[in-house]
Amino acid sequence: MEYRTIIKVQYKEYDRIILEKSWEWLNDPEIKKIMNVTDMNKEAQEEWFRSLKDRKDYFVVGVWRDEEPIGVIGIKNINGTDGEIFGYIGEKKYWGKAIGADMMQATLDNARDLGLSSVYANMRRDNALSYKLHRRFGFVKELDVDDLIIRMRYYF
């Protein structure tokens, strides 16, 4: 029998190191497509980063493996009762290593700690791994926004 090694990760403040890695990750064509990211520029990213400390509608942390930044999780569009969860593993060597489940649980725990009653996720229709992960955690399909996006919701 083959046993799968579960890789442990740590969650840390979204700092300048993660900001720079995020620029790299979100400009990778494959990740950009999966995450449905629009073009961005450094100035807008820097402005967003500086705004984080004062924002009540955004929660984001970096995901680390030992001393290596590997991804990001967060909740955006927080309105007091719900918010949109997001996350990605930017370092592709960690894809398929069961880290996504840990990241999802951490994000749901953070949402619960923020007092949210539900969270939702928007994803590309062809992002089968993300869809499968969300279903595994009890998300239900809420609506099809267009040809590319499925919205799924989780209630606490």
Sine and cosine of phi, psi and omega as CSV:
sin_phi,cos_phi,sin_psi,cos_psi,sin_omega,cos_omega
0.00,0.00,0.68,-0.73,0.03,-1.00
-1.00,-0.08,0.75,-0.66,0.02,-1.00
-0.97,-0.26,0.64,-0.77,-0.01,-1.00
-1.00,-0.05,0.76,-0.65,0.05,-1.00
-0.99,0.13,0.80,-0.60,0.06,-1.00
-1.00,-0.04,0.84,-0.55,-0.03,-1.00
-1.00,0.06,0.80,-0.60,0.02,-1.00
-0.99,0.13,0.65,-0.76,0.03,-1.00
-0.79,-0.61,0.29,-0.96,0.05,-1.00
-0.85,-0.52,0.46,-0.89,0.03,-1.00
-0.91,-0.41,0.82,-0.57,-0.07,-1.00
-0.73,-0.68,0.23,-0.97,0.04,-1.00
-0.77,0.64,0.62,-0.79,0.09,-1.00
-0.97,0.26,0.98,-0.21,-0.09,-1.00
-0.93,-0.38,-0.13,-0.99,-0.04,-1.00
-0.90,0.44,-0.52,0.85,0.04,-1.00
-0.90,0.45,-0.73,0.68,0.03,-1.00
-0.92,0.40,-0.60,0.80,0.05,-1.00
-0.84,0.54,-0.74,0.67,-0.01,-1.00
-0.92,0.40,-0.66,0.75,0.04,-1.00
-0.91,0.42,-0.62,0.78,0.02,-1.00
-0.88,0.48,-0.63,0.78,0.06,-1.00
-0.85,0.53,-0.72,0.69,0.02,-1.00
-0.90,0.44,-0.77,0.64,-0.06,-1.00
-0.88,0.47,-0.74,0.67,-0.10,-0.99
-0.97,0.24,-0.08,1.00,0.13,-0.99
-0.98,-0.22,-0.01,1.00,0.13,-0.99
-0.95,0.30,0.81,-0.58,-0.09,-1.00
-0.82,0.57,-0.62,0.78,-0.02,-1.00
-0.93,0.36,-0.72,0.70,0.01,-1.00
-0.93,0.38,-0.65,0.76,0.02,-1.00
-0.84,0.54,-0.67,0.74,0.01,-1.00
-0.93,0.38,-0.76,0.65,-0.02,-1.00
-0.84,0.54,-0.68,0.73,-0.06,-1.00
-1.00,0.09,-0.10,0.99,-0.01,-1.00
0.83,0.56,0.73,0.69,-0.06,-1.00
-1.00,0.04,0.71,-0.70,0.09,-1.00
-1.00,0.10,0.27,-0.96,0.04,-1.00
-0.86,0.51,0.59,-0.81,0.00,-1.00
-0.68,-0.74,0.25,-0.97,0.06,-1.00
-0.80,-0.60,0.32,-0.95,-0.06,-1.00
-0.87,0.49,-0.61,0.79,-0.04,-1.00
-0.90,0.43,-0.71,0.70,0.01,-1.00
-0.91,0.42,-0.62,0.78,0.02,-1.00
-0.90,0.43,-0.68,0.74,0.02,-1.00
-0.90,0.43,-0.67,0.75,0.03,-1.00
-0.89,0.46,-0.70,0.72,0.04,-1.00
-0.87,0.50,-0.72,0.70,-0.01,-1.00
-0.86,0.51,-0.71,0.70,0.00,-1.00
-0.90,0.43,-0.48,0.88,-0.04,-1.00
-0.98,0.22,-0.29,0.96,-0.13,-0.99
-0.84,0.54,-0.64,0.76,-0.09,-1.00
-0.90,0.44,-0.40,0.91,-0.02,-1.00
-0.97,-0.23,-0.02,1.00,-0.09,-1.00
-1.00,0.03,0.70,-0.71,0.09,-1.00
-0.98,-0.21,-0.15,0.99,-0.05,-1.00
-0.98,-0.18,0.17,0.99,-0.10,-0.99
-0.58,-0.82,0.76,-0.65,0.08,-1.00
-0.74,-0.67,0.81,-0.59,-0.03,-1.00
-0.52,-0.85,0.62,-0.78,0.07,-1.00
-0.68,-0.74,0.37,-0.93,0.08,-1.00
-1.00,0.02,0.50,-0.87,0.05,-1.00
-0.94,-0.33,0.79,-0.61,-0.07,-1.00
-0.83,-0.56,0.54,-0.84,0.17,-0.98
-0.87,-0.48,0.94,-0.33,-0.13,-0.99
0.83,0.56,-0.88,-0.48,-0.02,-1.00
-0.97,-0.23,0.28,0.96,-0.05,-1.00
-0.93,-0.36,0.83,-0.55,0.12,-0.99
-0.94,0.33,0.74,-0.68,-0.06,-1.00
-0.79,-0.61,-0.22,0.98,-0.03,-1.00
-0.05,-1.00,-0.19,-0.98,-0.09,-1.00
-0.57,-0.82,0.61,-0.80,0.21,-0.98
-0.74,-0.67,0.38,-0.92,0.04,-1.00
-0.02,-1.00,0.00,-1.00,0.06,-1.00
-0.70,-0.71,0.80,-0.61,0.02,-1.00
-0.83,-0.56,0.14,-0.99,-0.02,-1.00
0.83,0.56,0.60,0.80,0.01,-1.00
-0.94,0.33,0.79,-0.61,-0.03,-1.00
-0.84,-0.54,0.23,0.97,0.01,-1.00
0.97,-0.25,-0.58,0.82,0.02,-1.00
-0.91,-0.41,-0.46,0.89,0.04,-1.00
-0.49,-0.87,0.07,-1.00,0.01,-1.00
-0.25,-0.97,0.22,-0.98,-0.02,-1.00
-0.99,-0.16,0.86,-0.50,0.03,-1.00
-1.00,0.07,0.47,-0.88,0.06,-1.00
-0.46,-0.89,0.30,-0.95,0.06,-1.00
0.02,-1.00,0.41,-0.91,0.06,-1.00
-0.34,-0.94,0.47,-0.88,0.13,-0.99
-0.98,-0.18,0.92,-0.39,-0.05,-1.00
-0.99,0.13,-0.50,0.87,0.01,-1.00
-1.00,0.06,0.96,-0.27,-0.15,-0.99
-0.89,0.46,-0.40,0.92,0.02,-1.00
-0.90,0.43,-0.24,0.97,0.03,-1.00
-0.99,-0.15,0.00,1.00,0.06,-1.00
-0.92,0.40,0.63,-0.78,0.05,-1.00
0.97,0.25,0.32,0.95,-0.05,-1.00
-0.94,-0.33,0.32,0.95,0.03,-1.00
0.92,0.38,0.33,0.94,0.04,-1.00
-0.98,0.21,-0.52,0.85,-0.03,-1.00
-0.84,0.55,-0.62,0.78,0.01,-1.00
-0.91,0.43,-0.66,0.75,0.05,-1.00
-0.90,0.43,-0.67,0.75,0.02,-1.00
-0.89,0.45,-0.65,0.76,0.02,-1.00
-0.90,0.44,-0.72,0.70,0.00,-1.00
-0.88,0.47,-0.67,0.74,0.03,-1.00
-0.88,0.47,-0.64,0.77,0.00,-1.00
-0.92,0.39,-0.69,0.73,0.03,-1.00
-0.90,0.43,-0.63,0.78,0.06,-1.00
-0.88,0.48,-0.68,0.73,0.03,-1.00
-0.90,0.44,-0.65,0.76,0.02,-1.00
-0.88,0.47,-0.68,0.73,0.03,-1.00
-0.90,0.44,-0.68,0.73,0.03,-1.00
-0.88,0.47,-0.50,0.87,0.04,-1.00
-0.98,0.18,-0.08,1.00,0.04,-1.00
0.99,0.15,0.34,0.94,-0.01,-1.00
-0.97,0.24,0.53,-0.85,0.03,-1.00
-0.99,-0.10,-0.28,0.96,0.07,-1.00
-0.36,-0.93,0.32,-0.95,0.12,-0.99
-0.69,-0.72,0.40,-0.92,0.05,-1.00
-0.73,-0.69,0.30,-0.95,0.02,-1.00
-0.69,-0.72,0.68,-0.73,0.12,-0.99
-0.96,-0.28,0.73,-0.69,-0.02,-1.00
-0.55,-0.84,0.38,-0.92,0.09,-1.00
-0.93,0.37,0.59,-0.81,0.01,-1.00
-0.86,0.51,-0.54,0.84,-0.05,-1.00
-1.00,0.02,0.15,0.99,0.04,-1.00
-1.00,-0.02,0.95,0.30,-0.11,-0.99
-0.87,0.49,-0.62,0.79,-0.02,-1.00
-0.91,0.41,-0.67,0.75,0.03,-1.00
-0.91,0.42,-0.69,0.72,0.02,-1.00
-0.86,0.51,-0.72,0.69,0.00,-1.00
-0.89,0.46,-0.68,0.73,0.01,-1.00
-0.88,0.47,-0.72,0.70,-0.01,-1.00
-0.89,0.46,-0.67,0.74,0.04,-1.00
-0.88,0.48,-0.65,0.76,0.01,-1.00
-0.86,0.51,-0.54,0.84,-0.02,-1.00
-1.00,-0.06,0.18,0.98,0.12,-0.99
1.00,-0.05,0.14,0.99,0.08,-1.00
-0.93,0.36,0.59,-0.81,0.07,-1.00
-0.87,-0.49,0.56,-0.83,0.00,-1.00
-0.92,0.40,0.80,-0.60,-0.04,-1.00
-0.98,-0.20,-0.73,0.68,0.01,-1.00
-0.25,-0.97,0.35,-0.94,0.16,-0.99
-0.99,-0.16,0.88,-0.47,-0.03,-1.00
-0.98,0.18,-0.68,0.73,0.08,-1.00
-0.35,-0.94,-0.29,-0.96,-0.05,-1.00
-0.91,0.41,-0.30,0.95,-0.09,-1.00
-0.96,-0.29,-0.38,0.93,-0.22,-0.98
-0.88,-0.47,0.70,-0.71,0.17,-0.98
-0.90,-0.44,0.72,-0.69,0.09,-1.00
-0.97,-0.24,0.76,-0.65,0.04,-1.00
-0.83,-0.55,0.52,-0.85,-0.05,-1.00
-0.77,-0.64,0.55,-0.84,0.06,-1.00
-0.81,-0.59,0.76,-0.65,0.02,-1.00
-0.95,-0.32,0.68,-0.74,0.04,-1.00
-1.00,0.09,0.00,0.00,0.00,0.00
